[in-house]
Amino acid sequence: MTTLPFGQWPSPISAADLRIGRRRLGEGFIDGETCYWLQSNPDDAGRTTLWRRVGDGEVSDLTAHWDVRTSIHEYGGTSAAVDHGRVCFFDRRSGQVWSLGKDGTALAITEPGDGVYGGFTFLNRYQVVCVRENHASDLVEPQDSIVVLNLDQANPGGGQIVAQGADFYFSPAVSPHGCIAWMEYDHPSMPWDSTRIIVLAPSGSRQVIAATPGVSAIHPQWHTDGSLIFLSDDSGYWNFYRWTPLGVRRLHDHAYDFCSPPWVLSRPPYALLNGPNAGLRIGCSWWSDGQAHLGWIEPTGELKTLGVYASALVGPATGGASIVQLGTTTSPAELRHLNWATGKSRRLARESDITIDEEKVSIPTQIQWQTSDTDEPVYGWYYPPVASAEGVDSVRGAEAGSETGSETGSETGSTAGSRAGFEEKPPCLMLVHGGPTAYSDSSFSLVIQYFTSRGIAV
């Protein structure tokens, strides 16, 4: 066997593979038997489009002429909404909100320059509620408001304002009875510092649901019984709470965060499900020791695990199903349609079609060390070099929809393949995540595997 220096090992991953890039998978929506999701392809200059798949049928791009992306609050979020085959979205190219009918008829319902929009949700079949960020030149800084837009006609002035005055608005949610809930906060707070959750009734009356200074209450979502579920870090962790006219009650007590810091206007990262004896079961994900757990909370508060992943993000439920984004250490992340009752899922989209054999993937190990800057340990992932078998080529993935009916269980692949043993230590590439609330998960990265397969640790 020929011994090669670190950095010169033959690799199944080429520089051309990296140049191809990966798809950016965004939020997913379920509308009856149809699944929709946002996706940005690397060969499309960063443009984001809305994709659709009916049942197990073909996948189609609904917005080939638009860029379904928003820069609201600079970070964007929820640039589209779907209901009964109708789509509402913000087009970054034109700077307008568009209504797309079931027959494909498109109508611009705002004017260019009216503002930047995001956080869309349907109020009824003919109107949406969203957050509007006004960038008028006479303002000292952009002005946030929650507005209602009509889908069948133009909306002069950028829509009907239903809330204004706070510095930032997030996460509008509509109840079965027409109430609108949202999260708001003011400078100098960030959304993980101090926030408020407000409910606006159809009569116009308002009620403050959560507004404790120093507490972050986020991601409101209405249950069908008229109660409001949200996440609050009053305990030190984002746990679930429930509001009814009788008051607010904590639903469980776990020392885990059940969401990530809300930089973007995302939809609630959890699913409201029917539990035993008409109780509420919450499908969710949480972090523990660097691993993402997918599961649910029983009406009793008990936590049940469906699987453990490198990353997991849950979407709201429709008909007992959610679109979830799952990442493993051995293959590119996927969007999957998950049936919560059966635990079975089917693939909708994948970050990349380029994979490598599982036994040749470098599996990270969690490590920690001390620095002179703090008494707290620093945590990281260590990816050791992994030698590839001779003559291995890149393997192209299957089409979307393969593995239909497969179990949504924990990821496989706990070994790091054949590792060459050398007396000297390999070179190590150090990567640092952004801050201040970011983190690095252990999801499969073709870039990292490019180096480890060549004999360079990461």
Buried (B, 14 or more C-beta within 10 A) or exposed (E): EEEBEBEEBBBBBEEEBBEBBBBEBBBBBBBEEBBBBBBBBEEBEEBBBBBBBEEEEEBEEBBEEBBBBBBBBEEBBBBBBBBEEBBBBBBBEBBBBBBBEEEEEBBBBBBEEBBBBBBBBBBEEEBBBBBBBBEEEEEEEBBBBBBBBBBEEEBEEBBBEBBEEBBBBBBBBBBEEEBBBBBBBEEEBBBBEBBBBBBBEEEEEEBEBBBEEEBBBBBBBBBEEEBBBBBBBBBEBBBBBBBEEEEBEEBBEBEBBBBBBBBBBBBBBBBBBBBEEEEBBBBBBBBEEBBBBBBBBBBEEEBEEBBBBBBBBBBBBBEBBBBBBBBBBBBBBBBBBBBBEEBBBBBBBBBBBBBBBBBBBBBBEEEEEEEEEEEEEEEBBEBBBBBBEEEBEBEEBEEBBEEEEEEBBBBEBEEBBEBBEEEEEBBBEEEEEEEEEEEBBBBBBBEBBBBBBBBBBB
